[in-house]
């Protein structure tokens, strides 16, 4: 950020309380998905992640990570991607992305009935509203091909500005569509949310968050289920999840 001309408040090892930093290299590192980097302030903290079973009958077993085996191909592909982009490439992309993010924020603040949450310094811009259910806008944008991430507490959704958004006309087109959607929504601002967004909003309204966790755990259990279910012909087949 600093090298790209956008100073930000300290957030790294310059702060005394920061002892580790993680980064998903498949995001703004532009590497293949499935790789991340974990950096420690010093070797003392890194030592705590090591696992060693010195009295295992199969010999001494030691691994530096939770995963005993990892795909070397992904690591090599990540290294190749980062070397191909290079420091100059990342600085230039950062400059374009942050410039685009600031432009997007400025244009969104001009639209009546919606608001930008906080003052984003980097590339993630969250949108909310005090005038209508913001998930209605998410629904409208989703119907137009924009796959954005819903947020909760408060109800909102965010736009993650990546290299794609730096293309000529990309932000302008999005702003134009948002204006159209908001105008349509404000014809009936009290209308309730429907579709997938309604389910998300309902889950957010449950005061006992342990219930949400319990339902989520049940969903994950179902994903791993290998139980069988009867078919009409009397045979058994693995349950579909």
Helices and strands as residue ranges (DSSP letters): E 20-24, E 36-40, H 43-47, E 51-53, E 61-63, H 72-108, E 115-116, E 124-128, H 134-143, E 149-151, E 156-160, G 163-166, H 170-185, G 186-188, H 196-204, H 209-223, E 228-230, E 236-238
